Amino acid sequence: MKLIMAVVQDKDSNRLSSALINAGVRATKLASTGGFLRAGNTTFMVGIENERVQEVLNIIQTNCKVRDQLVTPVSPMGGTADSYVPFPVEVPVGGAAVFVMPVERFEHF
């Protein structure tokens, strides 16, 4: 058995949740916040049999896409903010950060 933890952008959360349900995969959703963009994320925790790991990874990859987003950088620390003019910068966001970990023991009460 494996534990898959996938951190996805909130925009992809509902689509991924529906796809997992349709595949008969049970998951726990946790609200989380990204550090760089300080934007809302959803972390999915999926306990799954070893032979279904690739299936779940394919579902995540299909439903969580990278997209470009304009963000305004925060003012630099230590400098004068008077001379700092923030221009929006296009950065790639979305996709999924996925961790697959072995599960030594699983209990359901």
N, C-alpha and C positions, 0 to 999 in steps of 0.2 A: 504494500500500500504506500501511496505517496500523498504528500500535502502540496497542493499547488496554490501559491499566493500570487495573485495578479493585481497590480495597481494600474487602474485604467482611468482615463479622463471621464468626468461625469457625463459628458455628451455621449459616450459609448456605453454607459452603464446599463441603461434599459434594454438596448439592443442585445448586449451580451447576456444579460439575465434571461431574456426570452429565449435566446438560442440554447443556453444551458438547460433550461426547463424542457424545451422541445426535444433535447437529446437525452432526457432522463437523468441529468446530472444535478445533484443537489449542491448548493453553495450557500455560504454565509457572506453577506455583504456588510462591509464596515465603511463608514464615512471617514475619509482621510483628507489631508491637505498637503499639497506639494510644496517643497521648499523654495524652488526657483521662482515660479510664477505666483506662488501663494494662492493657487486656484484649487477648487474642490476636486477631489479624486474619489474613487470608490475602490476599496480593496476587497477582492473576492478571495475567500478561502474555500478550497475544494479538496475534500478527501476522496481519493479515487484509487481504484485497483490499478496495479502496474500496467496491465494490458490496455487500459483506456487512457493512459496519460497522453499519448500522441493525439488521440481524438479530441481531448479537451484543449490541448495546445492549438490544434487546427481551428477549433471554434473561436478561441480567443483571437487568433491571428486574423481570421475572416471578419470579425466584428469590431475590432479596435484598430482604426486607421490613423496614421500620422497625417496631420494637416498643418498648414502654415497659419500663424496667427500674429497679428500686430500687437506688440506690447510696448509700453512706455517704460524705459528703465528708470529705476529709482535714482535719486541724486547721490553723487559720490560722497562717501564718508570722509571727513577731514578737510574737504575743499570748501570754497565758498559757493553757496547755492545761487548767489546772485548772477554769476557768470555761466551757470549751467543751464543749458536749454535742452530739455529732453526731446529727442526725436523718436517717433515710434520705430521699432525694429521688428522685422519679420523673423519669427523663430518657429521651428517645427515643434508641434505639441501633439499629444495624443499617443496612439499606439498603446503598448502595454509593457510594463516591467514585470517579468514573470520569474518566480522562484519555484523550483521543484525540489522538495526535501523528502528524505525517507521518513516513514512513520514507524517507530518501534512498536507502538501499541496503540490501539483504538478501542475505546469503550463508549457505548451509547446506553444511557440509563433512562 
